Structure formats: C-alpha cells, structure tokens
Amino acid sequence: MSESPSAPGAVFLSYASQDAEAAKRLCDALCAAGVEVWFDQSELVGGDAWDQKIRRQIGACALFIPIISTSTQARAEGYFRLEWRLADKRTELMGRSKAFLLPVCVDDTRDRDADVPDSFLAVQWTRLPGGETPPAFAERVRSLLSKDVGPVSDRSFGSFAPSEAGHRPALPRKHKPWLLSIIVVLAIAVGIWLQRRNAEKTPASAPVSAAVPAAPLSEARQLVAKAWVQLNKTELGRSELEGAEELCKQALARDPNEADAWAAAAQVDAWFVYFGLQDTPERREGARTKANRAMQIDPAGYEPRLAQAAYLTRAWGNMGVSDGAPEAERLLRELLREHPAEPRALFTLALLQRNTGRRKDAYATLRQITGNPAFAALAWNELGWAQYIAKDFAEAEASADRSIALLPYWGNLSLKLYCGLFTRGDVDQAKRIIQQMPPAMLQEDYGAALATYVYYLRREPAAGLRILDNVPRDWLSSGGRSGPRAGFAGELHEMAGHAAAARAEYTAGLKVVEQRLAEKPSAPELLRWKASLLTHLGRRSEAEGLFRSVWEMEAGTNPMDEAFDLALLDRPDEAVDAIKRALLMPSGRYFLPIDPEFDPLRTNPRFQALLAELKHGESKPEAKP
C-alpha cells in the first residue's frame, strides 16, 4: 500500500468512501501478492497539493481499478467521479489492446444500469462481493503489470464472476482415481444468472436510466446469491454444502416459486451424491425433483437447465453413464450455444464426456477452459485426473504440476500424490502432501481414507489412528477405500500390535457391515468386507465361502482384489497367480514392495521372484491400455 508517487507498474484503486472496507480488502490482497497499490484514505483532506498528487497518480499508473457499488450509484457527486473521468480521458490515447481499466463491482449492481463512463462498460467487469479477492484475480493483476497480455475485455476473474464469464469451480474428490477426477464445477457464482434474470424480467420497452440505482433483489434471490458464494469456495466440502442447502431452504420459504432457488438446491443434492458425502436415495431423488421443479417454473431459464444437466451427469445412475447422458448432453450443448465460454457448462460437459468414454473430447473441452485465468488451475487439475484415469501417467503429473504452479490446493496436491504413489510407490512425497492438506479435509471421508492409507503404507499406525479419531461417521464412502471406519482402525491397531483393540474394532466393523447387508444382501463390496473381518476374527471357513461368492460375482474383473483376499487367507501361490493376472491389466498396481496387505507373501519364493522381476522392469505392465 502506498501513498507516495507511484512507480510505473502501480495500480490506482478508486472508490467511494462508503466502500472503504471493501477497497481495503482488495488492496490488502493485491499488496500480499506483491502489487504496488495507490490506495488513498484521505478523501476528506482535499487541497490543491492533494488534488495534483491524485491527478499525477492517475496519469502515471499502469492499471486503474474503479470500485462500483450501490454506494457509487447513489452518489451523483463525489471525488471518485473526478478520478473516473480522468481515467476515462486517459483511455482516449490508448489502443484497443491496451489493458488499463479493470472495473470491480463489490455487490449486485448491474453494469447495464451503472452510472459510469462509457469506457468502463467496454471492458469486462469482475464481481468481488465485499471486496473478497481470490488469488486468481491478484495473480491476473500481476500478469497484466508484468507483460503485455492483450485486452482485458476478453478475460474473466474472481469468485463472483463477471457478467458474461463464469465462476470459479472447485470440488472435493473421492479416493478411488476414476471417482477422484470429479472436480468439475466446484465453484459456481451467481453473476450470470443474476444479470440474465434481471434482463429477462425487464420489458424491452422500459426506459433504463444510467443514473438510477438497480432495483434491490428480493430476499429469496439474495439468499440464493449467498448460497452460490458457499458453492464457489475452492475448499468445497460438507460444511459449504450444508451452508448452501440451508440458504436455499430459507430462500424457498420466502418464495416457493423462485426457479433459481430450486435449481441451486438441486445442485447441492447432486454434489452430495457425487462427492460421496451422502450418496443416498433421498439425495438422488432430491436432485431430480428439485431440478424438475425449477424447469417447471422457468423451462427456458439458464440455471434450471444447467441444474437438470448436472443432475443427469452427477446423480443419475452410474455417474452419468446412463440413459440420462444423451439428455444431459443436449442441454449442455444448448447452454453452450447461448454462452460458449460458460465454465460450469464446459466442466459438466467434460465430466460427461469422460464418464462416457470420450477421452479425447474431454481433453479438448478441459483445454478450452485452461485459457481462462480464473479457472486455469482447476482445468489443468481436471485434465490431469482425466489423463490419470486413462493411464497417461506422465501427462497427468505434468498437468498436476501446471495446476500447482498456478494455485496449490488439495485437489491438485492429491493428483500429485497419486501420480507418485501409484506409479512409483513414493510414500515420502505422499506423506509430505498429506501434511499440507487442510485439517477439515482430513475429517472428510476422502481425506481421511487417503491419509490413513498413506500412513498404512508407511507403517505408521499411530498417525493413521489419529486421523480416524477425528472422523465421526462409522462408514467412509471414498471409492476404493470405502468401508467401516472400525475396519480401517482394526488394521492399524493390528499393525501396532494392539491385539485386543484390533479385535474390538473388527467386531464393531462387522456389526456395521451386517447392518448394511440387511439392505443390500448381494453387494460385493459388503460381502468382501464381511469376509475380511471374519478372517481377522479367526472365522476363516465362513470367510472363504463369502470370498468365493464375491469372486464369482466379479468374474475376474479385478484380480488384484482377489490377490489381497488370497493373501489374507494365507494362500500364497494362488495370490501370486492373481497378482500376475492383475499386472497384465491396466488396473495393475505398482507398489507391491511396500503394501502391508502382501506381508503374508514376503517369504514366498514366487512372490520374491516377482518383486525382483518388477524391480528390473521385466514384468512391469505398459502404462497405457
């Protein structure tokens, strides 16, 4: 923050005194990113010397950021208006490709109604509610100051979203790799729907006065806007979804016919299902009925159609691979014809393409989003997960690195962890990454399952048990590591030599599994867990019958799981045969030397020979299918 004459490359921040708090937040974020900011806090001082200093600053600054709000709308006069006029005048000498004006709106004021110079309307606005500034915006300002990056009008930033651009997504991931690559749309803002709704409800013949402040939002729509702020957070998780859900309920209590409130509520239910936080019939049905209700009220609305596509992609059937996929794609194509660069629709389309086996199409869609600075980190991360699923491991790690270089967060760090752990057995890097994860994430199913598995592989049971102590649920829903919390705790206690504690946990885990089997008696995952727990409890004959049932159901589709089962049953030669079958398939795992589940095989000569072959690369399968 500076109050001395700014050096070339400085940013001039112009605001009404009523917006000082929001301006201060923006200023602090830019300064923290290393940006030189002219932020005057003495509007009431005035005087000729002060006036001349302001004029010099505006004449010399590299970027001019006017803060627009209902406060500036309400003030027909004010010194900030002179600052705006001076900046507007300076643009007359600039070429069209010169990046100079970066208007920021700190509330829901519409640009079409704003009382601002015409030059402010010729460039893209950024919406930063209350001045809350995401790292992507600060980084974009830095890039504009450091090099010529072209006109600002074709870019979007920020967590709330410019009026014709999108919203920064970010979403939790599941533990299993093909489910982990969820991060689609993880963050969604409200700028687009807000402007579109206002535009649709304004009669074409109605006069619009730039000097009249925008009509205030209804209570219901204000609550929906707050719900999207929750959904827009990078660290989107259970608490954010629960907060957004409560805001949607309040909005619908005030106006049961607000289509966008129903659409937002449908999105919340679909994310609960997709993230595995609450994959229940109630949530799936909620996503369906709420999206349908939104469509009934406003069938041509953008948000209802997007919510319907999201439901069909995320909460219908097997993660979008269902009869709902064609309708989801039809809706998404329709939405993208209306707004070709809308990131939420693009991310949802990429997810649908990936889930329906169109890998190259998904890659192309995600690369389209990487050109948007506000979404680049997330898009590179999504691309990396798609590449990981396709066994393009080198490309996946390169994409993870590009994403991390832009903005490290738990999603791309997890991808980096997987690339090292599942292709090189790098447990040291895995531990470092787990230690960088936010504590709240380690209390969620995905984070807890991933962390305990890393500590299990590292043979650090005490650390794994500390993670499980903070998980209040009796079942972890996380793809390849889904199961009873007590079952995982039993494995760690057994590793630590706590025989009595291990037995108690295994007994508790068996009770949880049997409760679930009462509802799904033929579920292979539950039957395998029951067999495993019975084996740990010494009831081997019962376990063998259950394992055989599971193997028949799966018909050899996952021989590595069968190898785990056989190792647990102390049948080493059969386990080695299953491992060899697994290593011939794309799903083979490459950390046999470190996995404790294979400890019963360590003294088996055939297993030792297999490890020697793998070490020298003689039997290592191809990285791609």
Secondary structure, DSSP 8 states (H G I E B T S, - for coil): -B-S---TT-EEEE--GGGHHHHHHHHHHHHHTT--EE----TTT--HHHHHHHHHHHHH-SEEEEEE-HHHHH-SS-HHHHHHHHHHHHHTTS-TT---B--EESSS--GGG--S-HHHHTS--EE-GGG---HHHHHHHHHHHHS----GGG---SSS--TTS---------SSHHHHTT-SS----SHHHHHHHHHHHS-TTS---TTS------HHHHHHHHHHHHHT-TT--HHHHHHHHHHHHHHHHH-TT-HHHHHHHHHHHHHHHHTTSS--HHHHHHHHHHHHHHHHH-TT-HHHHHHHHHHHHHTSTBTTBSTTHHHHHHHHHHHHHHSTT-HHHHHHHHHHHHHTT-HHHHHHHHHHHHTSTTTHHHHHHHHHHHHHHTT-HHHHHHHHHHHHHH---HHHHHHHHHHHHHHH--HHHHHHHHHHS-TTGGGSHHHHHHHHHHHHHTT-HHHHHHHHHT---SEE--GGG-EEHHHHHHHHHHHHT-HHHHHHHHHHHHHHHHHHHTT-TT-HHHHHHHHHHHHHTT-HHHHHHHHHHHHHHHTTS-HHHHHHHHHHTT-HHHHHHHHHHHHTSTT--S-TTT-GGGGGGTT-HHHHHHHHHHHTTSS---S--
